């Protein structure tokens, strides 16, 4: 009875103690529900919505401004500023180019010319790189801008002009190179002329010839200072004529003077008018200088063109940068003003919402809270003449809350007054309960109702006098009840319903069901247990359990009988096969025996004739002919009998064993039909067709498959096809998806009635109960397909149209 100790029904006692389970007729009604109005919730929602809208608006404006500012700054930093810097660098490089061009034209030596030219080439390459960089920046910038398109055209013009300028500078460098080279030749000729003049001072006086030589050398020295090309060419022709005249004078002079004059004249000719001489070098130098001057002028024009383009480009980019910077500043100022205005509006709105909330919400809630606290502290009870009122002014939700609080305060007062009545009714309900109720602490009873005492055959006083409730429980279950008691005290949750055997103090036994829960009783926690007498239910369950055990034993015996019947059916099928094969083998064996005996007779006759020396050639030839015929007959029938025995051996061994092996399905079906042929050979109108790939190989249990096909074919012969009528059985097999095999056996016989079709696989179901049918054939087929082959079988049939059995099973049967 310790579970009485530890258990209490949740549906019995406590519900009677709930004070709000009943509503006295005189109780106050709650305040009526007011219709929808513009209350506190709507005011708060409206205020917060406006503030949220302003915050969202400020955030949206700020985010939009930030995105615009970042886009403009990004454009300035990635496009506009690099364009300005690059255009400025391009203009600076052009100024260096302008300063170096005259220096190249005025170069007087090769090292100076080379240094200046290298600087010009470097500047031109730098300008080309700057133009390419500027072009890339403009292509990456915004498209569809007319000003940018104009700048791109200016940039293309600058690039093409720079290409021409580079070619012009290269030509100018070549001309300056030739000018310096020819000047060097001219200076070398002048130095040779000076040396010749010095050497002529040692010559004897030659009169007019020496005077003309001196005049020619003076004239040549003067021609070196000429800047006019035609006059220089005239001086060269005059020098040639003078040298020709001097040659005539030299021819009339005696040796060695004439020879010396001839040597001087030849040297003077090579210095003045010969190729590479003074006049030719002067002419070539003057021509190179003129070309260099023309190229210098062309270069200046090109430089001016580039300067105009770069200046226009720089001004355009600078104007765009200034315009964009101004737009960015104006954008920042506009968005700053907008954000400041929205922030000011938010502050004003927040102040307004604060005063509105204080007026309509917080001050009223504070007053309401003061009234409730006064009620909780008991001030209202001590000062009933002047209690703190609960404010109910206004027409909103706070008004409703105040009215509800006032209602609940009144309701609490009313319920406190009704508490004593409820406790009295509770006691009446518990003590009059039909369930036993006991409250105990440490298994010492503190309270028990009459039902519990009656259940034990005692009075309530006798129960209260018991030293411990554990004495009502068998010894072996007391520790578990003690554990439940401790767990209930620790956890506090109700225990599950428990059934135990108990005993009365007078020694009588009974069965009870216990539930328990922890309760506060008097001066501490205790356990309330609800006890129900279930002795009659236990006795009924015991009787039912005995009946169930008897039924299970009967079911086991039935299954054993079914298994033996199934085995008998399998052996009967095998016996039928043996009988048919034996009958079929008798014929070829009898023919073989007859042929052998006849052959023996022929041999004896031949032996007798040979012993009597009466053997003729015709007798021997007849013996050979008859003997060959007998041997052929014996061989063919022996072969036929051997094939029948082999087929029967293969099928019979497979049916009588559970051996697993790989086999070709088509060959196995043919062997099976050969073994079954004696059973249907008396039906000449029957046709059995096989449609199966020759190469289809299975790995499984051929014995199970043989028994399945045998039962399906025999089922068709017995139930579907009339012996006197033509009939057809079709066996078809093919590989299916997922390494499965689909095998079907169909006939065109009588078919199966719709009400019979769902029952054909049930054990012992047959439509020929009085004709020798056992009802296990298709049940065996179903068990073999689903069990041994791990497959499925389905049947389709229409009366008068035949029946089809379709099997699906794995090609490789799982072990």
Secondary structure, DSSP 8 states (H G I E B T S, - for coil): -HHHHH---TTTSGGGG-GGGS--TT-----------S-HHHHHHHHHHHHHHHHHHHHHHHHHHHHHHHHHHHHIIIIIHHHHHHHHHHHHHHHHHHHHHHHHHT--SHHHHHHHHHHHHHHHHHHHHHHHHHHHHHHHS-SS-HHHHHHHHHHHHHHHHHHHHHHHHHHHHHHHHHHHHHHHHHHHHHHHHHHHHHHHTTS---THHHHHHHHHHHHHHHHTT---HHHHHHHHHHHHHHHHHHHHHHHTS-TTHHHHHHHHHHHHHHHHTSTTSHHHHHHHHHHHHHHHHHHHHHHHHHHHHHHHHHHHHHHHHHHHHHHHHHHHHHHHHHHHHHHHHHHHHHHHHHHHHHHHHIIIIIHHHHHHHHHHHHHHHTHHHH-GGG-------SSSHHHHHHHHHHHHHHHHHHHHHHHHHHHHHHHHHHHT-SSEEEEEETTEEEEE-HHHHHHTT--HHHHHT-S-GGGGB-HHHHHHHHHHHHHHHHH------EEEEEE-TTS-EEEEEEEEEEEEETTEEEEEEEEEE-HHHHHHHHHHHHHHHHHHHHHHHHHHHHHHHHHHHHHHHHHHHHHHHHHHHHHHHHHHHHHHHHHHHHHHHHHHHHHTT---HHHHHHHHHHHHHHHHHHHHHHHHHHHHHHHHHHHHHHHH----EEEEHHHHHHHHHHHHHHHHTT-TTEEEEEEE-TT-EEEE-HHHHHHHHHHHHHHIIIII--TTS-EEEEEEEEEETTTEEEEEEEE-SS---HHHHTTTTSTT--S-GGGT--S-HHHHHHHIIIIIS--EEEEEEETTTEEEEEEEEESB---
